[in-house]
Amino acid sequence: MKKFKLLYYSILKYQSENYQLLKDNFDLVELESPFQDSDEILHDIDVILAPLGYIIDETKIKRCANLKVIGSNTTGHPHIDVDYAHLNNIAVVTLKAEKHFLDTITPSAEFTWGLLIALTRNIIPAHEYVQRGKWDRRPFGGQNMLSRLKIGIVGLGRLGSLVSQYALAFGMEVSFYDPNISIAPPRITKCKSLGQLVSEVDIVSIHVPHEKETEGMFSHHIFSLFKKNSFLINTSRGELLDHSALLESLKDGRIAGAAIDVFEDEFNPEFEKTFDAHPLLKYSQENSNLIITPHIAGSTKDAWFETERHTIQTILNLLSIENTENTNNIEKNSIFAMIPARGGSKSVPLKNMALLNNKPLIDYAINVAKNTKIVSRVICSTDSEKIASYCKKQRIEVQQRPKELSQDNISTIDVILYLLKTLLNSDNSLPEFLVLLEPTSPFVNSNHIEMCVEALKNDSRATSAQTVTRASSNSHAYNQRYHDDKGSHFLFINERKTSTNKQSKPIFYIHGNVRVMRVSELMKSKELFGEKSIPIEIPRIYAMDVDGPEDFALAQSILDSGHLLNN
């Protein structure tokens, strides 16, 4: 199959393994920076990896006659004209909407706390003092214990939520301002306005994406409302702050200090030529209450590797979709079953091969897939030689999963998309439906699979079907609690006031044991369930999930009871 042509700029400095992945999968065109762009090069490019600070706008996009994807391993896209790209059927791949993946990427939230502690506890001037051969702790005492301070989180998204949880661990009172969140999480207070928040808290931490509407949100007026002697931390984007207002607030003593990892106009290629004369930098050189770092909050080697790899893999998946759509390679009424079975397990070593009723756990998924007449192919995705060997003996197909798709933080959807891409490349076709059978759900029967498939066939608008079971009374969301040093508390205290018994509580459902997906929609949305997922209710006993040793014992008891129907 012909490789797509990808334009890579060496200023991106991808990790060596990811650079090699690009070379292996694309016809790679490499330039130092967009300053070397030419009409001849851009005309034939299918994919561009876009560095921050270099705008990909309507003018540049028009020069790229064959452009299909713009990629950037960033959480925002101020450097890309997304609307114009979409109008021209060009996909834009960033990390902005990749919530499940980004939940595993934590260095920015961690670094926020590094800045916060360094600032409030005078760590940098204390270190410099010792470097001069002096030893006296008295000049460097912090203002307060963190457990006596209030922190305000501006933007309670992924990073804001992480920072808030860290704050709770320090014993701090936590408030937040975020117009997109209507209900405050447990132990966190919602402020009605940004002005209210900054006037009430001791530390303000910013976690807001850079968009046109958020530029300059910390204005002279907002700084005038800050609580006296409070602190500001910004690891988000420099464009959110009016830097002259920040400087004025530092000089007049409105705020006690600030720590910023981002700077206005920092992505301008000419930034460093004028930075050394910036008034804020001059102030920090003469005062210890302003810390400036060069945008390193997210800078750990593992985070670099994983965000680059995720972006590349997403682009590859998108291009696989294009091949599918262009060649109409979905085989009507074809149904495959996939069994994801990693070798790693923390609860039980090589859990998928552990014995249940004298059979490996994975054997239950294999047998139901083989015995379901509508399923034409059964494929196990694994990184384990032992599991692969066993599956081959059971006469099912095996896909050897690469190491990067075998880690604890890899989502099931990434594994599925890798399988589908491989099938497309090898067979030039894909099934209409894919059945996902987890080895940890041993009590599936053929009827569960068939009901899901039938529901999908009867509703062309549905993207998936799944078995579900009712949540037990003890596990009902209204009965769930969190604990802190003041005891145990209900998560949904207000809802409990109107639902005083089992009958008055709404019926909630949890996952059963099977998912069936319409492949064409799955590849477009990159989601297991998609926009419309049909629920198929099954008895709770079939939804048994086997994880730890006690679950194996319970599953054995269920098998011995004879309550399960055979296939």
Buried (B, 14 or more C-beta within 10 A) or exposed (E): EEEBBBBBBEBBEBBEEBBEBBEEBBBBBBBEBBEEBEEEBBEBBBBBBBBBBBBBEEEBBEBBEEBBBBBBBBBBBBBBBBEBBEEEEBBBBBBBEBEEBBEBBBBBBBBBBBBBBBBBBBBBBBEEBEEEEEEEEEEBEEBEEBEEBBBBBBBBBBBBBBBBBBBBEBEBBBBBBBEEBEEBBEBBBBBEEBBBBBBBBBBBBBBBBBBEEBBBBBEEEBBBBBBEEBBBBBBBBBBBBBBEBBBBBBEEEBBBBBBBBBBBBBBEEEBEEEBEEBEBBEBBEEEBBBBBBEBEBBBBEEBBBBBBBBBBBBBBBBBBBBBBEEEEBBBEEBBBBBBBBBBEBEBBEBBBBBEBBEEBBBBBBBBBBBEBEBBEBBBBBBBBEEBBEBBEEBEBBBBEBEEBBBEEEBBBBBBBBBBBBBBBEEEEBBBBBBBBBBBBBBBBBBBBBBBBBBBBBEEEEBBBBBBBBBBEEEEBEBBEEEEEEEEEEBBBEEEBEEBEEEEEBEEEBBBBBBBBBBBBBBBBBBBBBBEEBBBBEBEEEBBBBBEEEEBBEEBBEBBEEEEBEEE
